[in-house]
Amino acid sequence: MTLRGRLPAHRCGAGSAALDSASLLTVGVDVGGTSVHAGVVDADGTVLDSTRTATPASAVALEDTITAAVGELAARHRVAAVGLALAAFIGPDRNTVRFAPHLPWRDTPVAERLSARFGLPTVVEHDANAAALAERRFGAAAGAATSVFIALGTGIGAALLISGELYRGAHGVAPELGHLRVVPEGRPCPCGKRGCWERYCSGTGLAATAVELLAADSGVSLLARQAARDPEWVTGQRVAAAAREGDRLARRAMADLGRWLGEGLAIVADVFDPELVVIGGGVADSAPLFLDEAREHYARTVTGAGNRPLARIRTAQLGAAAAVVGAAQLARDHRGGRH
């Protein structure tokens, strides 16, 4: 397959217009700051096949990578449309990426460009919106009228559903909760501000906290020994793994993440008063290490603590596949004319 070219039509669902929408297979691609995860999804939300690769830095390389991932899956399955779930500000047309703190596109008609390469209808959506819709249809948010989805990954993605429908705001970028400023003049953020919530409550935030703790604590720790050999070794995933092994410093870092999660959830509850909060993203795999701390801090900190109902807080049921499933479902709806 030629990466820069159009995918072969016979592999990409040529003639699939005649198929019933319930039988269509679509591809969802979750493009995050760290990895590109693509999957073939059926109408029941089941991921039948998937592939994952690292996210490259340049726009050209990223588009090549996405095309390659879709091409690999389309070579094995008859697919009818593609949905891209992006950590980005998406225009109301579901075509244009306006801005992405962790991705290279700026005011780029991403869906149009990639649709020409795939030879398939293509739609783009914010990754947290895609995941929230998947959890609403197939997972932890089923039946909830008002829910907030918080994706803890490289940064924080967020989505708000009111009566089961996405709230996008006047310009299509709401709610960008990860960039609420929680520490004035705090840690620098790729968005250009300092002290954003995601700088303290995400995979990268977890790593930064661990590095700060290591600098202040010379005690015995697996994390300390590894970091002494290679400072770049400290990542959110490795901190979480060390915490699961009982490393005391890593557990302190996880507890700190839990407190920051609770702090942010109190703000979210003050503004939106949701019935349910669903915690997803890669960091949620380690929820047993921090979620109790988050719940307790949220319950203490929310305005009117002790005198108001609290939102239920659950972890996502679809895990790392949520954005892939949601993007694929949106592609199916988009192809069928439902927006």
C-alpha positions as CSV (number, residue, x, y, z in Angstrom):
1,M,0.0,0.0,0.0
2,T,1.2,3.5,-0.8
3,L,0.9,5.6,2.3
4,R,0.3,8.9,0.5
5,G,-2.2,7.5,-1.9
6,R,-5.9,6.5,-1.9
7,L,-6.7,3.2,-0.3
8,P,-7.9,0.5,-2.7
9,A,-11.7,0.9,-3.2
10,H,-12.5,-2.8,-3.2
11,R,-10.9,-3.1,0.2
12,C,-12.8,-0.1,1.7
13,G,-16.4,-1.1,1.3
14,A,-17.1,-0.5,-2.4
15,G,-20.8,-1.4,-2.9
16,S,-21.4,-1.2,0.9
17,A,-24.2,1.4,0.3
18,A,-26.5,-1.5,-0.3
19,L,-25.8,-3.0,3.1
20,D,-28.1,-2.3,6.0
21,S,-26.6,0.2,8.4
22,A,-26.8,-2.3,11.3
23,S,-24.5,-4.6,9.4
24,L,-21.9,-2.0,8.5
25,L,-18.4,-2.2,9.9
26,T,-16.7,1.2,10.5
27,V,-13.3,2.2,11.6
28,G,-12.7,4.4,14.7
29,V,-9.2,6.0,15.1
30,D,-8.3,7.4,18.5
31,V,-5.4,9.9,17.8
32,G,-3.8,11.0,21.1
33,G,-0.7,12.7,22.1
34,T,1.1,9.4,22.6
35,S,-0.5,6.8,20.3
36,V,-2.7,6.2,17.3
37,H,-5.2,3.4,18.1
38,A,-7.5,2.2,15.3
39,G,-10.2,-0.4,15.4
40,V,-12.9,-2.0,13.3
41,V,-16.2,-1.8,15.1
42,D,-19.6,-3.4,14.5
43,A,-23.0,-1.8,15.3
44,D,-23.1,-3.4,18.7
45,G,-19.9,-1.6,19.7
46,T,-17.7,-4.6,19.5
47,V,-14.1,-4.1,18.4
48,L,-13.3,-6.8,15.9
49,D,-9.8,-5.9,15.0
50,S,-7.3,-3.2,16.0
51,T,-3.9,-1.8,15.6
52,R,-1.8,0.7,17.5
53,T,1.3,2.8,16.8
54,A,3.2,5.8,18.2
55,T,1.9,9.3,17.4
56,P,4.5,11.1,15.1
57,A,5.3,14.8,15.6
58,S,4.6,16.3,12.1
59,A,1.3,16.6,10.3
60,V,2.5,14.8,7.2
61,A,3.8,11.9,9.2
62,L,0.7,11.7,11.4
63,E,-1.6,11.6,8.3
64,D,0.6,8.9,6.8
65,T,0.4,6.9,10.1
66,I,-3.4,7.2,10.2
67,T,-3.7,6.2,6.5
68,A,-1.5,3.2,7.1
69,A,-3.6,2.1,10.2
70,V,-6.9,2.4,8.3
71,G,-5.4,0.7,5.3
72,E,-4.2,-2.2,7.4
73,L,-7.7,-2.8,8.8
74,A,-9.4,-2.2,5.5
75,A,-7.3,-4.9,4.0
76,R,-8.8,-7.4,6.4
77,H,-12.4,-6.1,6.7
78,R,-15.0,-4.5,4.4
79,V,-15.5,-1.1,6.1
80,A,-17.8,1.7,5.1
81,A,-16.6,4.9,6.9
82,V,-14.0,6.2,9.3
83,G,-14.3,8.3,12.4
84,L,-11.4,10.1,13.9
85,A,-11.3,10.9,17.7
86,L,-8.8,13.7,18.2
87,A,-7.5,15.5,21.2
88,A,-8.3,18.8,19.5
89,F,-10.7,21.7,19.1
90,I,-13.1,20.5,16.3
91,G,-15.1,22.9,14.1
92,P,-18.9,22.6,14.0
93,D,-18.6,21.1,10.5
94,R,-16.8,18.0,12.1
95,N,-14.2,18.5,9.4
96,T,-11.7,21.1,10.6
97,V,-9.2,20.8,13.5
98,R,-8.8,24.3,14.8
99,F,-6.2,23.7,17.5
100,A,-4.7,20.7,19.3
101,P,-2.3,21.2,22.2
102,H,-0.7,17.7,21.7
103,L,-1.1,17.3,17.9
104,P,0.4,19.3,14.9
105,W,-2.8,20.4,13.1
106,R,-3.9,24.1,13.1
107,D,-7.0,25.2,11.1
108,T,-6.7,22.1,9.0
109,P,-9.6,20.3,7.1
110,V,-8.5,17.0,8.5
111,A,-11.6,15.0,7.6
112,E,-11.6,16.2,4.0
113,R,-7.9,15.5,3.5
114,L,-8.0,12.0,5.0
115,S,-11.3,11.1,3.3
116,A,-9.6,11.7,0.0
117,R,-6.8,9.3,1.0
118,F,-9.1,6.7,2.5
119,G,-11.8,6.9,-0.3
120,L,-14.3,6.7,2.5
121,P,-16.7,9.1,4.3
122,T,-14.8,10.5,7.3
123,V,-15.8,12.6,10.3
124,V,-13.7,14.0,13.1
125,E,-14.8,14.5,16.7
126,H,-13.1,15.4,20.0
127,D,-11.8,12.2,21.6
128,A,-13.6,12.8,24.9
129,N,-16.9,13.4,23.1
130,A,-16.4,10.2,21.2
131,A,-15.6,8.2,24.3
132,A,-18.5,9.8,26.3
133,L,-21.0,8.8,23.5
134,A,-19.7,5.3,23.5
135,E,-20.0,5.0,27.3
136,R,-23.6,6.5,27.1
137,R,-24.6,3.9,24.4
138,F,-22.7,0.8,25.6
139,G,-21.1,1.4,29.0
140,A,-20.9,3.2,32.3
141,A,-23.2,6.2,31.5
142,A,-26.1,4.2,30.1
143,G,-29.3,5.7,31.3
144,A,-27.7,8.8,32.9
145,A,-29.5,12.0,32.0
146,T,-26.7,14.4,32.8
147,S,-23.1,13.1,32.8
148,V,-19.6,14.3,32.6
149,F,-16.8,12.2,31.0
150,I,-13.3,12.9,32.2
151,A,-10.5,11.2,30.2
152,L,-7.2,11.0,32.0
153,G,-4.4,10.4,29.5
154,T,-1.5,12.4,28.2
155,G,-3.7,15.4,29.3
156,I,-7.4,15.7,30.3
157,G,-10.2,15.4,27.8
158,A,-13.8,16.1,28.9
159,A,-17.3,15.9,27.6
160,L,-20.7,16.9,28.9
161,L,-23.9,15.2,28.0
162,I,-27.3,16.8,28.8
163,S,-30.3,14.5,28.3
164,G,-27.9,12.2,26.5
165,E,-26.8,14.8,24.0
166,L,-23.4,16.4,23.7
167,Y,-23.1,20.0,24.8
168,R,-20.5,21.6,22.5
169,G,-20.8,25.3,23.4
170,A,-21.2,28.2,21.0
171,H,-18.1,27.4,19.0
172,G,-17.9,23.6,19.3
173,V,-15.0,23.4,21.9
174,A,-16.8,23.0,25.2
175,P,-16.1,21.8,27.8
176,E,-12.3,22.2,27.9
177,L,-12.0,21.2,31.6
178,G,-8.4,20.1,31.4
179,H,-7.3,23.7,30.9
180,L,-9.0,25.1,33.9
181,R,-6.3,26.9,35.8
182,V,-6.0,25.3,39.3
183,V,-2.6,26.7,40.3
184,P,-1.9,30.3,39.3
185,E,1.6,30.5,37.7
186,G,1.9,26.7,38.2
187,R,3.4,24.1,35.8
188,P,3.6,25.2,32.2
189,C,1.1,23.7,29.8
190,P,1.4,23.0,26.0
191,C,-1.8,25.2,25.6
192,G,0.3,28.2,26.6
193,K,-1.1,28.8,30.1
194,R,0.4,27.7,33.4
195,G,-1.2,25.7,36.2
196,C,-3.8,23.9,34.1
197,W,-5.7,21.0,35.8
198,E,-4.2,18.5,33.4
199,R,-0.6,19.4,34.5
200,Y,-1.4,17.9,37.9
201,C,-4.0,15.2,37.0
202,S,-3.0,13.2,34.0
203,G,-0.3,10.8,32.9
204,T,2.2,13.6,32.3
205,G,1.1,15.3,35.5
206,L,1.7,12.1,37.5
207,A,5.2,11.9,36.0
208,A,5.9,15.5,36.9
209,T,4.7,15.0,40.5
210,A,7.0,11.9,40.8
211,V,10.0,13.9,39.6
212,E,9.3,16.7,42.1
213,L,9.0,14.1,44.9
214,L,12.2,12.4,43.8
215,A,14.0,15.7,44.0
216,A,12.8,16.3,47.6
217,D,13.1,12.8,48.9
218,S,16.4,10.8,48.8
219,G,15.0,7.8,50.5
220,V,15.1,4.2,49.2
221,S,12.7,3.7,46.3
222,L,12.6,1.6,43.1
223,L,11.5,4.7,41.3
224,A,14.4,6.7,42.7
225,R,16.9,4.0,41.7
226,Q,15.6,3.9,38.1
227,A,15.4,7.7,37.8
228,A,19.0,8.0,39.1
229,R,20.1,5.9,36.1
230,D,17.9,7.7,33.6
231,P,15.8,10.8,34.4
232,E,13.8,10.3,31.3
233,W,12.7,6.9,32.6
234,V,10.0,8.4,34.7
235,T,6.7,8.3,32.9
236,G,3.1,8.2,34.2
237,Q,2.8,4.5,33.2
238,R,6.0,3.6,35.1
239,V,5.0,5.5,38.2
240,A,1.6,3.7,38.2
241,A,3.4,0.3,37.7
242,A,5.7,1.1,40.6
243,A,2.8,2.1,42.8
244,R,1.1,-1.2,42.1
245,E,4.3,-2.9,43.3
246,G,4.0,-0.9,46.5
247,D,6.7,1.7,45.9
248,R,6.1,4.3,48.6
249,L,7.1,7.3,46.5
250,A,5.0,6.2,43.6
251,R,2.1,5.7,45.9
252,R,2.5,9.3,47.2
253,A,2.4,10.5,43.6
254,M,-0.8,8.5,42.9
255,A,-2.4,9.9,46.1
256,D,-1.5,13.4,44.9
257,L,-3.1,12.7,41.6
258,G,-6.2,11.6,43.4
259,R,-6.4,14.8,45.4
260,W,-6.1,16.9,42.3
261,L,-8.8,14.8,40.6
262,G,-11.1,15.4,43.6
263,E,-10.3,19.1,43.5
264,G,-11.2,19.4,39.8
265,L,-14.3,17.3,40.2
266,A,-15.5,19.7,42.9
267,I,-15.2,22.5,40.4
268,V,-17.0,20.5,37.8
269,A,-19.9,19.7,40.2
270,D,-20.1,23.4,41.2
271,V,-20.6,24.4,37.5
272,F,-22.6,21.5,36.0
273,D,-24.1,19.5,39.0
274,P,-24.0,16.3,37.0
275,E,-25.8,13.1,38.0
276,L,-22.8,11.0,37.0
277,V,-19.0,11.4,36.4
278,V,-17.3,8.7,34.3
279,I,-13.5,8.5,34.6
280,G,-11.8,7.1,31.6
281,G,-8.5,7.3,29.7
282,G,-5.4,5.3,30.2
283,V,-4.7,6.6,33.7
284,A,-8.1,5.1,34.8
285,D,-6.6,1.7,34.5
286,S,-4.9,2.5,37.9
287,A,-8.1,3.8,39.5
288,P,-7.9,1.6,42.5
289,L,-4.8,3.5,43.5
290,F,-6.4,7.0,43.5
291,L,-10.2,7.0,43.0
292,D,-11.1,6.6,46.7
293,E,-8.8,9.6,47.5
294,A,-10.5,11.5,44.7
295,R,-14.0,10.7,45.9
296,E,-13.2,11.7,49.5
297,H,-11.5,15.0,48.4
298,Y,-14.4,15.8,46.1
299,A,-17.0,15.2,48.9
300,R,-15.1,17.5,51.3
301,T,-14.4,20.3,48.8
302,V,-17.6,20.7,46.7
303,T,-19.6,23.7,47.6
304,G,-22.3,22.8,50.2
305,A,-20.4,19.7,51.2
306,G,-22.7,17.5,53.4
307,N,-25.8,19.4,52.4
308,R,-26.3,18.4,48.7
309,P,-26.4,15.2,46.7
310,L,-23.1,14.1,45.2
311,A,-22.5,12.9,41.7
312,R,-21.9,9.2,41.3
313,I,-18.3,8.6,40.2
314,R,-17.6,5.5,38.1
315,T,-14.8,4.3,35.9
316,A,-15.4,3.7,32.2
317,Q,-16.5,0.3,31.2
318,L,-15.0,0.4,27.7
319,G,-11.6,1.3,28.9
320,A,-9.0,2.3,26.2
321,A,-11.4,1.3,23.4
322,A,-14.0,3.9,24.3
323,A,-12.9,6.7,21.9
324,V,-12.4,4.1,19.1
325,V,-15.9,2.7,19.6
326,G,-17.4,6.2,19.8
327,A,-15.6,7.4,16.7
328,A,-16.7,4.4,14.7
329,Q,-20.3,4.8,15.8
330,L,-20.2,8.5,14.8
331,A,-18.8,7.5,11.4
332,R,-21.8,5.1,11.1
333,D,-24.3,7.8,12.0
334,H,-22.5,10.3,9.8
335,R,-22.7,8.0,6.8
336,G,-26.4,7.4,7.5
337,G,-27.0,11.1,7.6
338,R,-27.5,11.3,11.4
339,H,-25.3,14.1,12.9
